[in-house]
Amino acid sequence: MSPIMNKLVALRLYFHHAEKVQHKSFWHHFTRPSLASHLMKSAHSNGIEQVLVHRVHRGYLAGGKPQLHHVEHTHPHLPHCIELIDIESRLRTFWDDHAHQFKNVRALFLPCEPVAEPIN
């Protein structure tokens, strides 16, 4: 494995709030969990170092209309953002393993520069 593939990166996934998992199993046909919860659980079980689900209050995805989160109702097209942080090779494997779920997902691989601990 090259040193570049061992570099820490962030994989950011953007998709609509209402995006569901494509049915892969018998139970998914009935329950269809949200893509956000499915990806977080899958990332955890695959040993991804860190996952954050960012709460979006306002925004839009490419080609969409601006949406606003309301206390009583979340618009199905309100954007979701999930950020996974780990070494690049592990995130690329995760990406490849879940590619069938990413039909309506925009993804960015972002290089990370960890900040050294302050010296006391």
MOLIN-V937161 format. One record per backbone hydrogen bond with DSSP energy under -0.5 kcal/mol. CO is the residue of the C=O (numbers start at 1). NH is the residue of the N-H. E is the energy in kcal/mol with one decimal. If there is no record, write none. Layout:
CO,NH,E + CO,NH,E
This chain:
2,5,-0.5 + 2,6,-0.6 + 3,6,-0.7 + 4,7,-1.4 + 5,89,-2.3 + 7,88,-2.2 + 8,112,-2.2 + 9,86,-1.9 + 10,12,-0.6 + 10,110,-3.3 + 11,13,-0.5 + 11,84,-2.6 + 12,108,-2.1 + 13,82,-2.2 + 14,106,-2.5 + 15,80,-3.1 + 16,19,-1.9 + 19,35,-2.7 + 25,29,-1.2 + 26,30,-0.6 + 27,30,-0.9 + 27,31,-3.0 + 28,32,-1.4 + 33,21,-2.4 + 34,38,-2.2 + 35,39,-2.7 + 36,40,-2.1 + 37,41,-2.3 + 38,42,-2.6 + 39,43,-2.7 + 40,44,-2.2 + 41,45,-2.4 + 42,46,-1.6 + 43,48,-2.6 + 44,47,-1.4 + 50,85,-2.7 + 52,54,-0.7 + 52,83,-3.0 + 54,56,-0.6 + 54,81,-0.8 + 57,69,-3.2 + 59,67,-2.6 + 61,64,-2.9 + 67,59,-2.0 + 70,73,-0.6 + 73,70,-1.5 + 73,75,-0.6 + 75,78,-2.0 + 76,18,-2.1 + 78,17,-2.5 + 80,15,-1.6 + 81,54,-2.7 + 82,13,-2.9 + 83,52,-2.6 + 84,11,-3.1 + 85,50,-1.5 + 86,9,-3.0 + 87,91,-1.9 + 88,92,-2.7 + 89,93,-1.8 + 90,94,-2.2 + 91,95,-2.7 + 92,96,-2.5 + 93,97,-2.6 + 94,98,-1.6 + 96,99,-0.9 + 98,101,-2.5 + 99,102,-1.4 + 102,105,-1.3 + 106,14,-2.9 + 108,12,-2.7 + 108,110,-0.6 + 110,10,-3.0 + 112,114,-0.5 + 118,120,-0.5
